[in-house]
Amino acid sequence: MEMNKVILIILAILLPPVAVVLKDGVGKHLLINIVLCLLFFLPGVVHAIWLVTKS
């Protein structure tokens, strides 16, 4: 696992929208992640980790 991915996973746990922006840019995934974080924090974290770890 490369260092960038480790840093993104840590960011996904602490600040999910930031990790999504760094991985995928501004787009539909960022909007989905913000909504998930506003509803409840854990789904936003899961979504961000999924997005960071997928190939």
Biopython code that builds the backbone (N, CA, C, O; Angstrom):
import numpy as np
from Bio.PDB.StructureBuilder import StructureBuilder

atoms = [
    (1, "MET", "N", (0.845, -1.170, 0.000)),
    (1, "MET", "CA", (0.000, 0.000, 0.000)),
    (1, "MET", "C", (0.896, 1.240, 0.000)),
    (1, "MET", "O", (1.809, 1.352, 0.818)),
    (2, "GLU", "N", (0.638, 2.137, -0.891)),
    (2, "GLU", "CA", (1.482, 3.317, -0.984)),
    (2, "GLU", "C", (1.114, 4.349, 0.075)),
    (2, "GLU", "O", (0.027, 4.306, 0.651)),
    (3, "MET", "N", (2.027, 5.269, 0.320)),
    (3, "MET", "CA", (1.861, 6.250, 1.386)),
    (3, "MET", "C", (0.681, 7.184, 1.142)),
    (3, "MET", "O", (-0.003, 7.573, 2.089)),
    (4, "ASN", "N", (0.435, 7.550, -0.117)),
    (4, "ASN", "CA", (-0.699, 8.421, -0.420)),
    (4, "ASN", "C", (-2.011, 7.787, 0.002)),
    (4, "ASN", "O", (-2.889, 8.467, 0.533)),
    (5, "LYS", "N", (-2.150, 6.498, -0.226)),
    (5, "LYS", "CA", (-3.386, 5.806, 0.123)),
    (5, "LYS", "C", (-3.562, 5.763, 1.634)),
    (5, "LYS", "O", (-4.683, 5.897, 2.126)),
    (6, "VAL", "N", (-2.485, 5.581, 2.372)),
    (6, "VAL", "CA", (-2.560, 5.568, 3.834)),
    (6, "VAL", "C", (-3.005, 6.933, 4.347)),
    (6, "VAL", "O", (-3.852, 7.019, 5.236)),
    (7, "ILE", "N", (-2.444, 7.982, 3.796)),
    (7, "ILE", "CA", (-2.826, 9.336, 4.201)),
    (7, "ILE", "C", (-4.288, 9.604, 3.855)),
    (7, "ILE", "O", (-5.008, 10.214, 4.645)),
    (8, "LEU", "N", (-4.728, 9.157, 2.691)),
    (8, "LEU", "CA", (-6.126, 9.344, 2.304)),
    (8, "LEU", "C", (-7.073, 8.558, 3.207)),
    (8, "LEU", "O", (-8.168, 9.036, 3.506)),
    (9, "ILE", "N", (-6.682, 7.379, 3.642)),
    (9, "ILE", "CA", (-7.521, 6.600, 4.553)),
    (9, "ILE", "C", (-7.644, 7.304, 5.905)),
    (9, "ILE", "O", (-8.727, 7.351, 6.489)),
    (10, "ILE", "N", (-6.544, 7.845, 6.393)),
    (10, "ILE", "CA", (-6.587, 8.592, 7.653)),
    (10, "ILE", "C", (-7.489, 9.819, 7.506)),
    (10, "ILE", "O", (-8.289, 10.118, 8.393)),
    (11, "LEU", "N", (-7.356, 10.519, 6.393)),
    (11, "LEU", "CA", (-8.232, 11.666, 6.140)),
    (11, "LEU", "C", (-9.688, 11.242, 5.997)),
    (11, "LEU", "O", (-10.588, 11.960, 6.432)),
    (12, "ALA", "N", (-9.926, 10.088, 5.396)),
    (12, "ALA", "CA", (-11.297, 9.595, 5.230)),
    (12, "ALA", "C", (-11.951, 9.328, 6.576)),
    (12, "ALA", "O", (-13.166, 9.473, 6.716)),
    (13, "ILE", "N", (-11.166, 8.943, 7.554)),
    (13, "ILE", "CA", (-11.708, 8.690, 8.885)),
    (13, "ILE", "C", (-11.955, 10.004, 9.622)),
    (13, "ILE", "O", (-12.974, 10.155, 10.296)),
    (14, "LEU", "N", (-11.040, 10.942, 9.498)),
    (14, "LEU", "CA", (-11.151, 12.199, 10.240)),
    (14, "LEU", "C", (-12.007, 13.239, 9.523)),
    (14, "LEU", "O", (-12.864, 13.866, 10.146)),
    (15, "LEU", "N", (-11.790, 13.428, 8.237)),
    (15, "LEU", "CA", (-12.485, 14.436, 7.431)),
    (15, "LEU", "C", (-12.891, 13.825, 6.089)),
    (15, "LEU", "O", (-12.205, 14.030, 5.087)),
    (16, "PRO", "N", (-13.975, 13.092, 6.056)),
    (16, "PRO", "CA", (-14.358, 12.365, 4.840)),
    (16, "PRO", "C", (-14.483, 13.229, 3.575)),
    (16, "PRO", "O", (-13.970, 12.824, 2.532)),
    (17, "PRO", "N", (-15.137, 14.395, 3.617)),
    (17, "PRO", "CA", (-15.244, 15.175, 2.374)),
    (17, "PRO", "C", (-13.892, 15.620, 1.805)),
    (17, "PRO", "O", (-13.728, 15.706, 0.588)),
    (18, "VAL", "N", (-12.939, 15.900, 2.675)),
    (18, "VAL", "CA", (-11.605, 16.311, 2.203)),
    (18, "VAL", "C", (-10.938, 15.156, 1.464)),
    (18, "VAL", "O", (-10.328, 15.359, 0.415)),
    (19, "ALA", "N", (-11.051, 13.958, 2.001)),
    (19, "ALA", "CA", (-10.468, 12.787, 1.340)),
    (19, "ALA", "C", (-11.122, 12.547, -0.014)),
    (19, "ALA", "O", (-10.447, 12.183, -0.976)),
    (20, "VAL", "N", (-12.437, 12.751, -0.090)),
    (20, "VAL", "CA", (-13.146, 12.551, -1.355)),
    (20, "VAL", "C", (-12.694, 13.573, -2.383)),
    (20, "VAL", "O", (-12.497, 13.227, -3.548)),
    (21, "VAL", "N", (-12.527, 14.825, -1.976)),
    (21, "VAL", "CA", (-12.068, 15.861, -2.913)),
    (21, "VAL", "C", (-10.664, 15.548, -3.409)),
    (21, "VAL", "O", (-10.386, 15.690, -4.600)),
    (22, "LEU", "N", (-9.779, 15.127, -2.520)),
    (22, "LEU", "CA", (-8.408, 14.830, -2.932)),
    (22, "LEU", "C", (-8.341, 13.621, -3.858)),
    (22, "LEU", "O", (-7.502, 13.570, -4.758)),
    (23, "LYS", "N", (-9.220, 12.654, -3.638)),
    (23, "LYS", "CA", (-9.201, 11.437, -4.456)),
    (23, "LYS", "C", (-9.923, 11.623, -5.786)),
    (23, "LYS", "O", (-9.407, 11.233, -6.834)),
    (24, "ASP", "N", (-11.118, 12.221, -5.748)),
    (24, "ASP", "CA", (-12.004, 12.217, -6.913)),
    (24, "ASP", "C", (-12.319, 13.604, -7.447)),
    (24, "ASP", "O", (-12.907, 13.728, -8.522)),
    (25, "GLY", "N", (-11.945, 14.644, -6.727)),
    (25, "GLY", "CA", (-12.268, 15.995, -7.166)),
    (25, "GLY", "C", (-13.693, 16.372, -6.806)),
    (25, "GLY", "O", (-14.401, 15.628, -6.128)),
    (26, "VAL", "N", (-14.094, 17.539, -7.272)),
    (26, "VAL", "CA", (-15.444, 18.025, -6.995)),
    (26, "VAL", "C", (-16.390, 17.391, -8.002)),
    (26, "VAL", "O", (-16.202, 17.510, -9.212)),
    (27, "GLY", "N", (-17.402, 16.719, -7.488)),
    (27, "GLY", "CA", (-18.356, 16.043, -8.360)),
    (27, "GLY", "C", (-19.434, 15.362, -7.559)),
    (27, "GLY", "O", (-19.726, 15.744, -6.426)),
    (28, "LYS", "N", (-20.028, 14.339, -8.165)),
    (28, "LYS", "CA", (-21.162, 13.671, -7.526)),
    (28, "LYS", "C", (-20.770, 12.950, -6.244)),
    (28, "LYS", "O", (-21.556, 12.899, -5.298)),
    (29, "HIS", "N", (-19.570, 12.394, -6.201)),
    (29, "HIS", "CA", (-19.161, 11.680, -4.987)),
    (29, "HIS", "C", (-18.990, 12.643, -3.817)),
    (29, "HIS", "O", (-19.283, 12.285, -2.677)),
    (30, "LEU", "N", (-18.525, 13.844, -4.081)),
    (30, "LEU", "CA", (-18.399, 14.829, -3.011)),
    (30, "LEU", "C", (-19.770, 15.204, -2.475)),
    (30, "LEU", "O", (-19.959, 15.291, -1.262)),
    (31, "LEU", "N", (-20.717, 15.423, -3.355)),
    (31, "LEU", "CA", (-22.075, 15.772, -2.929)),
    (31, "LEU", "C", (-22.695, 14.642, -2.113)),
    (31, "LEU", "O", (-23.308, 14.888, -1.075)),
    (32, "ILE", "N", (-22.539, 13.415, -2.576)),
    (32, "ILE", "CA", (-23.058, 12.262, -1.841)),
    (32, "ILE", "C", (-22.412, 12.181, -0.461)),
    (32, "ILE", "O", (-23.093, 11.921, 0.531)),
    (33, "ASN", "N", (-21.115, 12.401, -0.399)),
    (33, "ASN", "CA", (-20.408, 12.292, 0.869)),
    (33, "ASN", "C", (-20.826, 13.388, 1.839)),
    (33, "ASN", "O", (-20.962, 13.127, 3.034)),
    (34, "ILE", "N", (-21.030, 14.588, 1.361)),
    (34, "ILE", "CA", (-21.462, 15.677, 2.241)),
    (34, "ILE", "C", (-22.847, 15.375, 2.812)),
    (34, "ILE", "O", (-23.089, 15.579, 4.001)),
    (35, "VAL", "N", (-23.749, 14.891, 1.970)),
    (35, "VAL", "CA", (-25.089, 14.541, 2.449)),
    (35, "VAL", "C", (-25.013, 13.426, 3.480)),
    (35, "VAL", "O", (-25.688, 13.488, 4.507)),
    (36, "LEU", "N", (-24.202, 12.410, 3.222)),
    (36, "LEU", "CA", (-24.054, 11.313, 4.181)),
    (36, "LEU", "C", (-23.461, 11.793, 5.501)),
    (36, "LEU", "O", (-23.871, 11.341, 6.570)),
    (37, "CYS", "N", (-22.504, 12.701, 5.429)),
    (37, "CYS", "CA", (-21.894, 13.236, 6.655)),
    (37, "CYS", "C", (-22.884, 14.093, 7.434)),
    (37, "CYS", "O", (-22.862, 14.097, 8.665)),
    (38, "LEU", "N", (-23.750, 14.819, 6.733)),
    (38, "LEU", "CA", (-24.741, 15.641, 7.421)),
    (38, "LEU", "C", (-25.824, 14.786, 8.081)),
    (38, "LEU", "O", (-26.309, 15.124, 9.160)),
    (39, "LEU", "N", (-26.203, 13.680, 7.436)),
    (39, "LEU", "CA", (-27.213, 12.802, 8.022)),
    (39, "LEU", "C", (-26.671, 12.095, 9.254)),
    (39, "LEU", "O", (-27.303, 12.085, 10.311)),
    (40, "PHE", "N", (-25.500, 11.508, 9.105)),
    (40, "PHE", "CA", (-24.842, 10.825, 10.203)),
    (40, "PHE", "C", (-23.401, 10.609, 9.763)),
    (40, "PHE", "O", (-23.157, 10.260, 8.608)),
    (41, "PHE", "N", (-22.466, 10.806, 10.642)),
    (41, "PHE", "CA", (-21.053, 10.850, 10.272)),
    (41, "PHE", "C", (-20.520, 9.511, 9.744)),
    (41, "PHE", "O", (-19.734, 9.496, 8.797)),
    (42, "LEU", "N", (-20.927, 8.413, 10.331)),
    (42, "LEU", "CA", (-20.379, 7.100, 9.980)),
    (42, "LEU", "C", (-20.607, 6.708, 8.518)),
    (42, "LEU", "O", (-19.672, 6.209, 7.891)),
    (43, "PRO", "N", (-21.794, 6.903, 7.942)),
    (43, "PRO", "CA", (-21.946, 6.573, 6.518)),
    (43, "PRO", "C", (-21.019, 7.396, 5.611)),
    (43, "PRO", "O", (-20.560, 6.903, 4.581)),
    (44, "GLY", "N", (-20.750, 8.630, 5.990)),
    (44, "GLY", "CA", (-19.809, 9.447, 5.235)),
    (44, "GLY", "C", (-18.399, 8.888, 5.285)),
    (44, "GLY", "O", (-17.673, 8.915, 4.291)),
    (45, "VAL", "N", (-18.017, 8.384, 6.445)),
    (45, "VAL", "CA", (-16.697, 7.770, 6.606)),
    (45, "VAL", "C", (-16.605, 6.502, 5.769)),
    (45, "VAL", "O", (-15.609, 6.279, 5.080)),
    (46, "VAL", "N", (-17.634, 5.679, 5.829)),
    (46, "VAL", "CA", (-17.637, 4.428, 5.058)),
    (46, "VAL", "C", (-17.564, 4.726, 3.561)),
    (46, "VAL", "O", (-16.816, 4.070, 2.835)),
    (47, "HIS", "N", (-18.320, 5.691, 3.103)),
    (47, "HIS", "CA", (-18.303, 6.061, 1.685)),
    (47, "HIS", "C", (-16.923, 6.568, 1.275)),
    (47, "HIS", "O", (-16.415, 6.198, 0.217)),
    (48, "ALA", "N", (-16.319, 7.407, 2.104)),
    (48, "ALA", "CA", (-14.995, 7.943, 1.781)),
    (48, "ALA", "C", (-13.940, 6.847, 1.755)),
    (48, "ALA", "O", (-13.086, 6.840, 0.868)),
    (49, "ILE", "N", (-13.978, 5.929, 2.700)),
    (49, "ILE", "CA", (-13.010, 4.828, 2.722)),
    (49, "ILE", "C", (-13.207, 3.938, 1.508)),
    (49, "ILE", "O", (-12.236, 3.500, 0.891)),
    (50, "TRP", "N", (-14.462, 3.669, 1.163)),
    (50, "TRP", "CA", (-14.743, 2.856, -0.033)),
    (50, "TRP", "C", (-14.184, 3.540, -1.280)),
    (50, "TRP", "O", (-13.576, 2.889, -2.130)),
    (51, "LEU", "N", (-14.388, 4.843, -1.388)),
    (51, "LEU", "CA", (-13.928, 5.566, -2.566)),
    (51, "LEU", "C", (-12.395, 5.602, -2.637)),
    (51, "LEU", "O", (-11.821, 5.483, -3.719)),
    (52, "VAL", "N", (-11.745, 5.763, -1.500)),
    (52, "VAL", "CA", (-10.284, 5.833, -1.475)),
    (52, "VAL", "C", (-9.659, 4.474, -1.785)),
    (52, "VAL", "O", (-8.636, 4.408, -2.466)),
    (53, "THR", "N", (-10.254, 3.401, -1.297)),
    (53, "THR", "CA", (-9.621, 2.090, -1.472)),
    (53, "THR", "C", (-9.966, 1.381, -2.760)),
    (53, "THR", "O", (-9.286, 0.426, -3.134)),
    (54, "LYS", "N", (-11.020, 1.829, -3.461)),
    (54, "LYS", "CA", (-11.332, 1.158, -4.736)),
    (54, "LYS", "C", (-10.277, 1.504, -5.775)),
    (54, "LYS", "O", (-9.681, 2.581, -5.732)),
    (55, "SER", "N", (-10.058, 0.618, -6.676)),
    (55, "SER", "CA", (-8.990, 0.815, -7.672)),
    (55, "SER", "C", (-9.333, 1.857, -8.698)),
    (55, "SER", "O", (-8.534, 2.127, -9.594)),
]
sb = StructureBuilder()
sb.init_structure("model")
sb.init_model(0)
sb.init_chain("A")
sb.init_seg("    ")
for serial, (resi, resn, name, xyz) in enumerate(atoms, 1):
    if name == "N":
        sb.init_residue(resn, " ", resi, " ")
    sb.init_atom(name, np.array(xyz, "f"), 0.0, 1.0, " ", f" {name:<3s}", serial, name[0])
structure = sb.get_structure()
